Amino acid sequence: MPHSVHPCLTCGACCASFRVDFAVEEMQEMGGTVPGGLAVEVTRTTCRMRGTDHVPARCAALTGKIGEKAACGIYEWRPSPCREFEAGDDACHRARLRHGLPPLAEGLIF
């Protein structure tokens, strides 16, 4: 059986569709894992991934081309909203549609 590529590695739509806010404690300088240069402080308790509040949105950590080959440049250190995002859920489908991509087919999600 051939090895299949996870659909997220050819997508990236979620990284270019939503604002990503998270607790300041997730920043490296506060003991977390998110690299400092990739987020901005929004309030005393909240940070936001750079680029996710732009129009069009595109997270500063996103590499590659949406719908072809995309990856998170800080995957191991990404903030909690990114860790909690689920491939194939409603938000995933909305993000894919925004970028002209079809919803993921059942069974393609690992």
N, C-alpha and C positions, 0 to 999 in steps of 0.2 A: 504494500500500500504506500503510495507516495506521501511524503510529508507535506502537509498543507500549511500555508502561511496564515497566521492569525489575522482576521479581517481588519483589526485596528492598525496593523502595519501598512495597510494600503489606504487608510482612510484619513484620520486626523481631523475630521469635521468637528468633533466636540471641542478641540483645542482652538477652533476658529469660529466658535458660536456663542460661548457663554462667558460671563464674568466669573472669575475665580477668586472668591474671598475666603480667607481662613484666619485662624487665630495667630497673633504675633508670636506666640510660643513655638510655632512651627518653623520660624526662621532660624537659620544656623546660629546667628549671634545671640539668640535667646535659648539655645540648647536643642533646637529642632534640626531638620534636615534640609529645608529649602534654602538654596544659595541666595545670599543677600542681594546681589545685583539684579536678580530677576523679579523682585517684588517691590511694591511701594506701600508705605504705611497709609492707611485710609483713616483710621482712628487710633486711639491709644491701644485698642485691643484687636484691631483687624488690619490685615495686609491683603493686597491684591496682586495677582500675577501681572507683570507688565504686559501691556498689549491687549489684555482681555476686556478693557473698558473702551477700546477704540472702535471706530466704525470704519471699515469692517473690523471685527475682533480677530486677533491672532496672537496667541500666547507667545511670549518671547522665547519659551523653551521648545516650541514646535520647530522641528527640522523637516525638510523635504517638501513635497508638493501634495496638497490635499487631493485625495482620491486616487493617487498613484503610488507614492511611497512616502510615508510620513512616520515620524517617531518623536517621542518626547526626549529632549536632550538631558533631562534630569529625572528620568523615569524612576530610578531607585530612590530619589530624594523628593519626589513630587508631593504637593500638599494633599491634605485629606479629601477635599472635594474631588480631586482627580482619582484618588485611590478608591473612592466610593462610587464613582461613575460606572455604570454597567452597560457593556456592549449589548445592543439589541433591545434596550428598554425604550420607553417613549421618548425620553430626551435624546437618546442616540438617534432614533428615527427622525426626529425633528431636525437635528443637526445635519444629518446626511441629506435630508430633503433640501435644506438651505443651500447646500453645495451641489445640488443636482445629482446626488447619489441615491440609488434605491435603498429601501430598508434592507437590513440584513435578513437573509433567508433563515428560517428555523434550521437548526442543526449545524450552522456555521459558527456558532458561538461556543467557545471552549470554556 
